[in-house]
């Protein structure tokens, strides 16, 4: 990363380590969305209590350390190796019995005011995929799951798994109120293990027990851009964009370095190896919108001309962090129903699904939490998954598809989600 002062764009003192009053240093602007432990479980059910308790305790203790050092932690999460390696999947009932036991363990001795979430890893077979609607219906936030779609020997996506995944999306929509259960299921393309965010996160046993920290930084980015624009009102486009990069990267690097120092000094179970940080902004209902970030970078509104260019710059910012492994997405996440500004954009018809795919060409996450008409066919859902997957492998980037077919609604109708995680949007047409 270039020295922010060397260009003359940032005022002296902005990156001076002794300048403690720099507002971007405010830890309230950079929240830790998740401390995520990645855990290996086996068929030995008797060992689950020990292993899950150990992971939960580790996450709670590290979260407490972050709190003591001024950083807010929103959730702790546990991700396992593929659930077929430890749950009894002979029948739906045996799988439910095992998951009920895990849920009981997770609810024991929770940390007050700290949400715990659990991912059972990836479904790897058609039979496992078919179990997911009922499991998600019954266990929701303690049953996040994904499917990883690969290529065959001719470089063609596995459409058989895609079709079964699309059928699962439809069935979850039918089984869960307002189709909200699809919040807990996603289809991954070209994704690696150790994604700390749900439901895309999955683990592989050869990686052993480890952990990742995922961030929530839209508030930080907005504050930094506001200050930069106030201090540099008359820059030409190229100079301004270089300044945006330097200011946001400097601020994000500062907090990542602080977090790394806290981790290094934390007195916690060392059997969990630190695997890295996911530097994604990870917007939510409880922070600034990424739409505001685009506007502060001169884009009229998210979806207007200039959105692709700004998306590319933001991705560069998230990839610029030094001093640690960047894992997971570490990129621009555009979660339509988790970001009030993006949700408002759907109501104004500022962008459509084609635009989201275009933006994914320079960033990622793909099509995330996108509400679509309830009667969208399995064939159409499969086709949009194949389009997204083709981009992921062609451009060598991780992309996911998390669609919400909303029962009874058509394109343009407004959703009435009740989940605390979801904003209400206009339903988007699948072309």
C-alpha positions in Angstrom: 0.0 0.0 0.0 1.3 3.4 -0.9 2.2 5.8 1.9 -1.0 8.0 2.3 1.1 11.0 3.1 3.5 10.7 0.2 0.9 11.8 -2.4 0.1 14.9 -0.4 -3.6 13.9 -0.4 -4.0 13.2 3.3 -3.4 15.9 5.8 -0.4 15.6 8.0 -1.4 13.8 11.2 -4.1 11.7 9.5 -1.9 8.6 9.6 0.5 9.8 12.3 0.6 7.1 15.0 0.7 9.7 17.7 -2.4 11.5 16.4 -4.9 9.7 18.6 -7.8 12.0 17.9 -8.2 10.8 14.2 -11.9 9.9 14.0 -11.2 6.8 11.9 -9.5 5.3 15.0 -12.9 5.2 16.7 -13.4 1.5 17.5 -17.2 1.9 17.3 -16.8 2.5 13.6 -15.3 -1.0 13.0 -17.4 -3.7 14.5 -16.4 -7.4 14.5 -19.3 -9.1 12.9 -18.1 -12.5 13.9 -15.5 -14.6 15.6 -15.9 -17.8 13.7 -14.4 -21.1 14.9 -13.9 -23.9 12.4 -14.4 -27.3 14.0 -13.9 -30.9 12.9 -16.5 -33.4 14.1 -16.7 -37.2 13.6 -19.3 -39.8 13.9 -18.4 -40.3 17.6 -21.4 -38.6 19.0 -20.1 -38.9 22.5 -17.2 -36.5 21.7 -19.5 -33.7 20.3 -20.1 -32.2 23.7 -16.4 -31.8 24.4 -15.6 -30.4 21.0 -18.5 -28.0 20.6 -18.2 -26.8 24.2 -14.5 -26.2 23.6 -15.2 -24.2 20.4 -18.0 -22.2 22.0 -15.8 -21.4 25.0 -13.0 -20.3 22.8 -15.2 -17.9 20.8 -16.7 -16.5 24.0 -13.4 -15.9 25.6 -11.9 -14.2 22.5 -15.1 -12.1 22.1 -14.7 -11.0 25.7 -11.1 -10.0 25.0 -12.3 -7.9 22.1 -14.9 -6.2 24.2 -12.3 -5.4 26.9 -10.2 -3.8 24.2 -13.0 -1.6 22.9 -14.3 -3.6 19.9 -17.9 -4.7 19.7 -18.5 -8.3 18.7 -21.9 -9.1 17.2 -21.9 -12.8 16.9 -19.9 -15.9 17.6 -20.2 -18.7 15.0 -19.1 -22.3 14.6 -18.6 -24.0 11.3 -18.1 -27.8 10.8 -16.7 -30.1 8.2 -19.4 -31.5 5.8 -22.3 -32.7 7.9 -22.4 -36.0 6.2 -19.2 -36.8 8.0 -20.7 -36.6 11.4 -24.6 -36.4 11.4 -26.5 -39.7 11.0 -28.0 -39.0 7.6 -29.6 -42.4 7.1 -33.0 -40.8 7.4 -34.4 -37.3 8.0 -35.4 -38.3 11.5 -31.9 -39.5 12.5 -30.4 -36.3 11.2 -32.9 -34.2 13.1 -32.2 -36.2 16.3 -28.5 -35.4 16.0 -29.0 -31.8 15.2 -31.4 -31.4 18.1 -28.6 -32.6 20.4 -26.1 -30.1 18.9 -28.7 -27.3 19.3 -29.0 -28.3 23.0 -25.3 -28.1 23.5 -25.1 -24.7 21.8 -27.8 -23.2 24.0 -25.9 -24.3 27.2 -24.2 -21.4 29.0 -24.5 -18.8 26.3 -22.8 -15.4 26.6 -25.4 -12.7 27.4 -26.4 -10.5 24.5 -24.1 -12.3 22.1 -25.8 -14.2 19.3 -24.4 -17.7 18.5 -24.9 -19.2 15.1 -23.9 -22.7 13.8 -23.2 -24.0 10.3 -23.3 -27.7 9.5 -21.0 -27.2 6.6 -21.6 -28.3 3.1 -24.0 -30.8 1.6 -22.1 -32.9 -0.9 -24.6 -35.4 -2.3 -28.1 -35.2 -3.7 -29.5 -37.1 -0.7 -27.8 -34.6 1.7 -29.2 -31.6 -0.2 -32.7 -33.0 0.0 -32.4 -33.1 3.8 -31.8 -29.3 4.1 -35.3 -27.8 3.8 -36.7 -29.7 6.7 -33.5 -29.2 8.8 -33.5 -25.5 8.1 -37.2 -25.3 8.9 -36.7 -26.9 12.3 -33.4 -25.4 13.3 -32.9 -22.2 11.3 -30.0 -20.2 12.7 -28.4 -23.3 14.1 -28.5 -25.1 10.7 -26.8 -22.9 8.1 -25.6 -24.9 5.1 -24.2 -24.5 1.6 -23.5 -26.5 -1.5 -20.3 -26.1 -3.5 -20.7 -26.5 -7.2 -17.7 -27.5 -9.3 -16.8 -28.1 -12.9 -16.6 -31.4 -14.8 -13.7 -32.5 -16.9 -14.9 -30.3 -19.8 -15.2 -27.2 -17.6 -19.0 -27.3 -17.4 -20.8 -26.7 -14.1 -22.4 -29.7 -12.4 -26.0 -28.9 -13.4 -27.3 -32.0 -11.6 -26.3 -30.5 -8.2 -27.4 -27.1 -9.3 -30.9 -28.4 -10.1 -31.2 -30.1 -6.8 -30.0 -26.9 -5.1 -32.6 -24.9 -6.9 -35.3 -27.4 -5.9 -34.1 -27.0 -2.3 -34.4 -23.2 -2.6 -38.0 -23.6 -3.7 -38.8 -26.1 -1.0 -37.3 -23.9 1.8 -39.5 -21.1 0.4 -42.6 -23.3 0.7 -41.8 -24.6 4.2 -40.7 -21.4 6.0 -42.8 -18.3 6.6 -42.4 -15.7 3.8 -39.6 -17.9 2.4 -37.2 -16.5 5.0 -35.5 -19.8 5.6 -33.4 -19.2 2.5 -31.4 -16.8 4.7 -29.7 -20.0 5.9 -28.8 -21.6 2.6 -26.6 -20.7 -0.3 -24.9 -22.2 -3.3 -21.1 -21.5 -3.7 -19.1 -21.3 -6.8 -15.2 -21.3 -6.7 -15.3 -20.7 -2.9 -12.5 -21.8 -0.6 -13.0 -23.0 3.0 -12.8 -20.6 6.0 -15.5 -18.1 5.0 -16.5 -16.7 8.4 -19.9 -15.4 7.1 -23.0 -17.5 6.9 -24.3 -19.5 5.2 -21.4 -19.7 2.7 -19.0 -20.8 5.4 -17.7 -24.4 5.3 -14.7 -26.4 6.6 -12.5 -29.3 5.6 -11.1 -31.7 8.2 -7.6 -31.5 6.9 -7.4 -27.9 8.0 -7.9 -28.8 11.6 -9.4 -26.5 14.3 -8.9 -22.8 13.5 -10.7 -19.5 13.6 -11.3 -16.4 11.5 -12.4 -12.9 12.3 -15.0 -11.2 10.0 -15.6 -7.4 10.1 -18.5 -5.0 9.6 -17.1 -1.7 8.4 -19.6 0.4 6.4 -19.7 3.0 9.2 -15.9 3.3 9.0 -15.9 3.7 5.3 -18.7 6.4 5.3 -16.9 8.4 8.0 -13.6 8.3 6.2 -15.1 9.3 2.9 -17.0 12.2 4.5 -13.9 13.6 6.1 -11.9 13.2 3.0 -14.4 15.0 0.8 -14.7 17.8 3.4 -10.9 18.2 3.4 -10.4 17.8 -0.4 -13.5 19.4 -2.1 -12.0 20.2 -5.5 -9.9 17.2 -6.6 -10.1 15.9 -10.2 -11.5 12.4 -10.6 -8.3 10.4 -10.8 -6.7 12.2 -7.8 -9.9 11.8 -5.9 -10.1 8.1 -6.5 -6.5 7.6 -5.5 -7.3 9.6 -2.3 -10.4 7.5 -1.6 -8.3 4.3 -1.8 -5.6 5.7 0.4 -8.0 7.0 3.1 -10.1 3.9 3.3 -7.2 1.5 3.1 -5.4 3.4 5.8 -8.4 3.3 8.1 -9.1 -0.4 7.5 -5.5 -1.3 8.0 -5.4 0.5 11.3 -8.2 -1.5 12.7 -7.0 -4.8 11.3 -3.6 -4.2 12.9 -5.3 -3.4 16.2 -7.3 -6.6 16.0 -4.2 -8.7 15.1 -2.4 -7.3 18.2 -5.4 -8.2 20.4 -5.4 -11.7 19.0 -1.7 -12.1 19.5 -2.0 -11.1 23.1 -5.2 -12.9 24.0 -5.1 -15.6 26.6 -7.2 -18.2 24.9 -7.1 -21.8 23.9 -4.2 -22.2 21.5 -5.6 -25.4 20.0 -7.5 -23.1 17.6 -5.1 -21.8 15.0 -5.7 -18.2 13.7 -6.3 -18.6 10.0 -6.8 -14.9 9.0 -9.2 -12.0 8.6 -12.1 -11.6 6.2 -11.8 -7.9 5.4 -15.2 -7.6 3.7 -17.4 -4.7 4.7 -20.3 -7.0 5.5 -23.2 -4.5 5.7 -26.2 -5.1 7.9 -29.5 -3.3 9.0 -27.6 -1.8 11.9 -24.9 0.2 10.1 -24.5 2.6 7.3 -25.4 1.4 3.8 -22.9 0.7 1.1 -25.1 2.7 -1.1 -24.0 5.8 0.9 -20.4 4.8 0.3 -21.0 4.9 -3.5 -22.6 8.3 -3.3 -19.7 9.7 -1.3 -17.4 8.4 -4.1 -19.4 10.5 -6.6 -21.8 7.8 -8.0 -25.3 9.4 -8.3 -26.9 6.3 -6.7 -26.0 2.6 -6.4 -26.7 1.2 -9.9 -26.0 4.4 -11.8 -23.2 4.9 -14.3 -19.9 4.6 -12.3 -21.0 1.8 -10.0 -18.7 -0.7 -11.7 -15.7 1.6 -11.3 -16.4 2.3 -7.7 -17.0 -1.4 -7.0 -13.6 -2.2 -8.4 -11.9 0.4 -6.2 -13.7 -0.9 -3.1 -12.5 -4.4 -3.9 -9.0 -3.1 -4.1 -9.3 -1.5 -0.7 -10.4 -4.8 0.9 -7.6 -6.7 -0.8 -5.0 -4.2 0.3 -4.7 -5.3 4.0 -1.3 -6.4 5.0 0.1 -8.3 8.0 -2.3 -11.3 7.9 -3.8 -13.9 5.6 -6.9 -12.6 3.9 -9.5 -15.4 3.8 -13.1 -15.9 2.9 -14.4 -13.2 0.5 -12.3 -10.3 1.6 -14.1 -8.2 -0.9 -17.2 -6.2 -1.6 -20.4 -7.8 -0.3 -23.7 -6.6 -1.7 -26.4 -8.3 0.4 -29.6 -6.8 -1.0 -32.0 -7.5 1.9 -29.4 -6.9 4.7 -28.6 -3.3 3.6 -31.3 -0.7 3.9 -29.8 1.5 1.2 -29.7 -1.4 -1.3 -33.2 -2.4 -0.3 -34.4 1.1 -1.0 -32.7 0.9 -4.4 -34.8 -2.1 -5.3 -37.9 -0.1 -4.4 -36.7 2.7 -6.7 -35.7 0.2 -9.5 -32.2 1.6 -9.4 -30.7 -1.8 -10.4 -31.8 -5.3 -11.4 -30.4 -8.8 -11.3 -28.4 -8.3 -14.5 -26.8 -5.3 -12.9 -25.9 -7.2 -9.8 -24.2 -9.8 -11.9 -22.3 -7.1 -13.8 -21.0 -5.6 -10.5 -19.9 -9.1 -9.4 -17.5 -9.1 -12.3 -15.3 -6.7 -10.5 -16.1 -7.5 -6.9 -18.1 -10.4 -5.3 -20.3 -11.9 -3.6 -22.7 -12.7 -6.5 -26.5 -12.7 -5.9 -26.9 -12.5 -2.2 -30.3 -12.3 -0.4 -32.1 -11.3 -3.5 -36.0 -11.6 -3.3 -37.5 -13.1 -6.4 -41.1 -14.0 -7.5 -42.5 -17.0 -5.6 -43.5 -18.8 -8.7 -40.0 -18.6 -10.3 -39.3 -22.0 -11.8 -36.6 -24.3 -10.8 -35.3 -24.0 -14.4 -34.9 -20.3 -14.1 -33.3 -20.5 -10.7 -30.9 -23.1 -12.1 -30.0 -20.9 -15.1 -29.2 -17.8 -13.0 -27.1 -20.0 -10.8 -25.2 -21.3 -13.9 -24.7 -17.7 -15.1 -23.2 -16.8 -11.7 -21.1 -19.9 -11.5 -19.7 -19.4 -15.0 -18.6 -15.9 -14.0 -17.0 -17.2 -10.8 -14.8 -19.7 -12.6 -14.2 -17.7 -15.7 -13.0 -14.7 -13.6 -11.5 -16.8 -10.8 -13.4 -15.2 -8.0 -15.7 -16.6 -5.2 -19.4 -16.0 -6.0 -22.5 -17.3 -4.3 -26.3 -17.4 -5.0 -28.7 -16.9 -2.1 -32.2 -16.3 -3.6 -35.5 -15.7 -1.7 -38.5 -16.9 -3.8 -41.3 -15.1 -1.8 -44.6 -17.0 -1.9 -47.4 -15.1 -3.4 -45.4 -12.1 -4.6 -44.5 -11.0 -8.1 -41.8 -8.7 -9.5 -42.2 -5.2 -8.1 -44.2 -6.3 -5.0 -42.8 -5.4 -1.6 -41.7 -8.0 0.8 -43.0 -8.2 4.4 -40.1 -10.0 6.1 -40.3 -10.3 9.8 -36.7 -11.5 10.5 -34.5 -9.0 12.4 -31.8 -9.6 9.8 -33.8 -8.6 6.7 -34.8 -5.3 5.2 -37.9 -5.2 3.0 -37.4 -4.9 -0.7 -39.1 -4.9 -4.0 -39.2 -8.4 -5.5 -36.7 -8.5 -8.4 -37.6 -10.2 -11.7 -35.5 -13.1 -12.9 -35.0 -12.4 -16.6 
